[in-house]
């Protein structure tokens, strides 16, 4: 049976993991409002919208289409399904995939699998995309992942794990930052949390749900950090 208790910290791999994780967070926050991060933001929005789509399919609904816009907006058109399950799936799904990608970056084989799954998801979404921003994003990142994969396998440029980690951290940070931007610094009444507050019988407004989802996103990031260290302690 695997031992998931973190006994010692930090060996070389664990220290490199923590430094890289912190570096990714700093770079993302420092370049947040620059065009440099736009492609990664759009990928994060893609995973946000894809999470809505997955939640819809899991509750027997139908996904009619997905759109992502250059102004960092996105929309998933669904019919049927369980609405109160579909709505929080965007923010929570994004932070969940962030956790998964961060954990995958601790191992080269897992990073390869994660890159392959992300490419497969992009190919699938390419056929349901409703606008050229999303189609271009899918094609562009499929090419990027292919190039990074080739470099990883044929040269000394071994960056696949770092790209996977960066995308994972981007999802975790974006989910928290987006919740803060939509519900605390400025209230967007069409946000998922505001819509969820309207359909959920619990006595909690959109800001309250946003705070709850933000805390869950932080927990996902904490889980990724802890178990990443545990995995690397066993290498």
C-alpha positions as CSV (number, residue, x, y, z in Angstrom):
1,X,0.0,0.0,0.0
2,X,1.3,3.4,-0.9
3,X,2.4,5.7,1.9
4,X,1.0,9.2,1.4
5,X,2.5,10.7,4.5
6,X,5.1,13.4,3.9
7,X,7.9,12.5,6.2
8,X,10.9,14.5,4.9
9,X,11.3,17.7,2.9
10,X,13.1,18.8,0.9
11,X,15.3,16.8,-1.3
12,X,16.6,18.1,-4.7
13,X,13.5,17.1,-6.7
14,X,11.1,18.5,-4.0
15,X,13.0,21.8,-3.8
16,X,13.0,22.1,-7.6
17,X,9.2,21.4,-7.6
18,X,8.5,24.1,-5.0
19,X,10.8,26.7,-6.7
20,X,9.2,26.0,-10.1
21,X,5.7,26.2,-8.6
22,X,6.5,29.5,-6.9
23,X,8.2,30.8,-10.0
24,X,5.1,30.0,-12.1
25,X,2.8,31.8,-9.7
26,X,5.1,34.9,-9.7
27,X,5.4,35.0,-13.5
28,X,1.6,34.6,-13.9
29,X,0.8,37.4,-11.5
30,X,3.5,39.7,-12.9
31,X,2.4,39.2,-16.5
32,X,-1.3,38.9,-15.8
33,X,-2.4,42.0,-17.8
34,X,0.1,41.5,-20.7
35,X,-0.6,39.8,-24.0
36,X,2.1,37.3,-23.2
37,X,-0.3,35.2,-21.1
38,X,-3.2,35.5,-23.4
39,X,-2.8,32.1,-25.1
40,X,-2.5,30.4,-21.7
41,X,-5.5,32.3,-20.4
42,X,-7.5,31.1,-23.4
43,X,-6.5,27.5,-22.7
44,X,-7.6,28.0,-19.1
45,X,-10.9,29.3,-20.3
46,X,-11.1,26.3,-22.6
47,X,-10.8,24.0,-19.7
48,X,-13.3,26.1,-17.7
49,X,-15.9,25.7,-20.5
50,X,-15.0,22.1,-21.1
51,X,-15.7,21.4,-17.5
52,X,-19.2,22.8,-18.0
53,X,-19.6,20.5,-21.0
54,X,-18.4,17.4,-19.1
55,X,-20.8,18.2,-16.2
56,X,-23.6,18.6,-18.7
57,X,-22.9,15.2,-20.3
58,X,-22.5,13.5,-16.9
59,X,-26.0,14.6,-16.0
60,X,-27.5,13.4,-19.3
61,X,-27.6,16.8,-21.0
62,X,-26.6,17.8,-24.5
63,X,-23.8,20.2,-25.4
64,X,-24.8,22.3,-28.3
65,X,-21.6,24.2,-28.7
66,X,-18.7,26.1,-27.1
67,X,-17.2,29.5,-27.8
68,X,-14.1,31.3,-26.5
69,X,-13.6,35.0,-27.2
70,X,-10.4,36.9,-27.6
71,X,-11.5,39.2,-24.8
72,X,-11.1,36.3,-22.4
73,X,-14.8,35.4,-22.3
74,X,-16.3,32.0,-23.0
75,X,-19.7,30.3,-23.3
76,X,-20.9,26.8,-23.4
77,X,-24.4,26.2,-24.8
78,X,-26.1,23.3,-23.1
79,X,-29.6,21.7,-23.2
80,X,-30.9,19.6,-20.3
81,X,-28.7,18.2,-17.6
82,X,-28.7,19.3,-14.0
83,X,-28.2,23.1,-14.0
84,X,-27.0,23.4,-10.4
85,X,-24.3,20.8,-11.1
86,X,-23.2,22.3,-14.5
87,X,-22.8,25.9,-13.1
88,X,-20.1,25.4,-10.5
89,X,-18.2,22.9,-12.7
90,X,-16.5,25.7,-14.6
91,X,-14.6,27.3,-11.7
92,X,-14.2,24.1,-9.8
93,X,-13.4,22.0,-12.8
94,X,-10.7,24.5,-13.9
95,X,-9.0,24.3,-10.5
96,X,-9.4,20.5,-10.4
97,X,-7.6,20.2,-13.8
98,X,-5.0,22.5,-12.5
99,X,-4.4,20.2,-9.6
100,X,-4.2,17.2,-11.9
101,X,-1.7,18.9,-14.3
102,X,0.5,20.0,-11.4
103,X,0.6,16.5,-10.1
104,X,1.3,15.1,-13.6
105,X,4.3,17.4,-13.9
106,X,6.1,15.5,-11.1
107,X,6.6,12.5,-13.5
108,X,7.7,12.4,-17.1
109,X,5.3,9.6,-18.0
110,X,2.4,11.3,-16.3
111,X,3.3,14.5,-18.1
112,X,3.2,12.7,-21.4
113,X,-0.2,11.3,-20.6
114,X,-1.5,14.7,-19.5
115,X,-0.2,16.3,-22.7
116,X,-1.8,13.5,-24.8
117,X,-5.1,13.9,-23.0
118,X,-5.0,17.7,-23.4
119,X,-4.3,17.4,-27.1
120,X,-7.1,14.8,-27.5
121,X,-9.5,17.2,-25.7
122,X,-8.5,20.0,-28.0
123,X,-9.1,17.8,-31.1
124,X,-12.6,16.8,-29.8
125,X,-13.5,20.4,-29.1
126,X,-12.3,21.5,-32.5
127,X,-15.3,19.8,-34.0
128,X,-17.9,21.5,-31.7
129,X,-16.3,24.9,-31.6
130,X,-18.7,27.7,-32.7
131,X,-16.2,30.4,-33.5
132,X,-12.7,30.8,-35.0
133,X,-11.1,32.0,-31.8
134,X,-11.7,28.6,-30.2
135,X,-10.8,26.7,-33.4
136,X,-7.5,28.7,-33.7
137,X,-6.8,28.0,-30.0
138,X,-7.3,24.3,-30.5
139,X,-5.1,24.1,-33.6
140,X,-2.4,26.4,-32.1
141,X,-2.0,24.4,-28.8
142,X,-2.1,21.1,-30.6
143,X,0.9,22.3,-32.6
144,X,2.6,23.7,-29.5
145,X,2.2,20.4,-27.6
146,X,3.4,18.5,-30.7
147,X,6.5,20.7,-30.9
148,X,7.3,20.4,-27.2
149,X,6.8,16.6,-27.3
150,X,9.2,16.3,-30.3
151,X,11.8,18.5,-28.5
152,X,11.4,16.4,-25.4
153,X,12.0,13.1,-27.2
154,X,14.7,14.1,-29.7
155,X,16.7,16.9,-28.1
156,X,18.1,18.0,-24.8
157,X,15.3,20.6,-24.5
158,X,13.3,18.8,-21.8
159,X,10.5,21.2,-21.1
160,X,7.3,19.1,-21.3
161,X,6.9,18.7,-17.5
162,X,7.4,22.5,-17.0
163,X,4.8,23.4,-19.7
164,X,2.3,21.0,-18.1
165,X,3.0,22.5,-14.6
166,X,2.7,26.1,-16.0
167,X,-0.7,25.3,-17.5
168,X,-1.7,23.6,-14.2
169,X,-0.7,26.6,-12.1
170,X,-2.4,28.9,-14.6
171,X,-5.7,27.1,-14.1
172,X,-5.4,27.2,-10.3
173,X,-4.5,30.9,-10.2
174,X,-7.0,31.9,-12.9
175,X,-9.9,30.2,-11.2
176,X,-9.2,32.1,-7.9
177,X,-8.4,35.4,-9.6
178,X,-11.5,35.2,-11.8
179,X,-13.8,34.5,-8.9
180,X,-12.3,37.5,-7.1
181,X,-12.6,39.7,-10.2
182,X,-16.2,38.7,-11.0
183,X,-17.6,38.7,-7.5
184,X,-15.6,40.8,-5.1
185,X,-13.6,43.6,-6.9
186,X,-16.5,44.1,-9.3
187,X,-19.9,42.2,-9.2
188,X,-20.8,40.6,-12.5
189,X,-24.4,39.6,-12.3
190,X,-24.1,37.1,-15.1
191,X,-21.3,35.2,-13.5
192,X,-21.7,31.4,-12.8
193,X,-21.9,32.1,-9.0
194,X,-24.7,34.7,-9.3
195,X,-26.6,32.3,-11.6
196,X,-26.0,29.5,-9.1
197,X,-27.3,31.6,-6.2
198,X,-30.6,32.0,-8.1
199,X,-31.2,28.3,-8.6
200,X,-29.7,26.9,-5.4
201,X,-32.2,26.8,-2.5
202,X,-29.4,27.5,0.0
203,X,-29.5,31.0,1.6
204,X,-26.2,32.2,0.0
205,X,-25.7,35.0,-2.5
206,X,-23.3,34.9,-5.5
207,X,-20.4,36.5,-3.5
208,X,-20.9,33.8,-0.8
209,X,-20.7,31.0,-3.4
210,X,-17.7,32.7,-5.0
211,X,-15.9,32.7,-1.7
212,X,-16.7,29.0,-1.2
213,X,-15.5,28.1,-4.6
214,X,-12.4,30.1,-4.2
215,X,-11.6,28.3,-1.0
216,X,-12.1,25.0,-2.7
217,X,-9.8,26.1,-5.5
218,X,-7.1,27.0,-2.9
219,X,-7.6,23.5,-1.3
220,X,-7.1,21.9,-4.7
221,X,-3.8,23.9,-5.1
222,X,-2.8,22.8,-1.6
223,X,-3.5,19.2,-2.4
224,X,-1.4,19.4,-5.5
225,X,1.5,20.9,-3.6
226,X,1.3,18.4,-0.8
227,X,1.0,15.2,-2.9
228,X,3.5,16.5,-5.4
229,X,6.0,16.6,-2.6
230,X,5.0,13.2,-1.4
231,X,5.4,11.7,-4.9
232,X,8.8,13.3,-5.3
233,X,9.9,12.0,-1.8
234,X,9.4,8.5,-3.1
235,X,11.5,8.9,-6.3
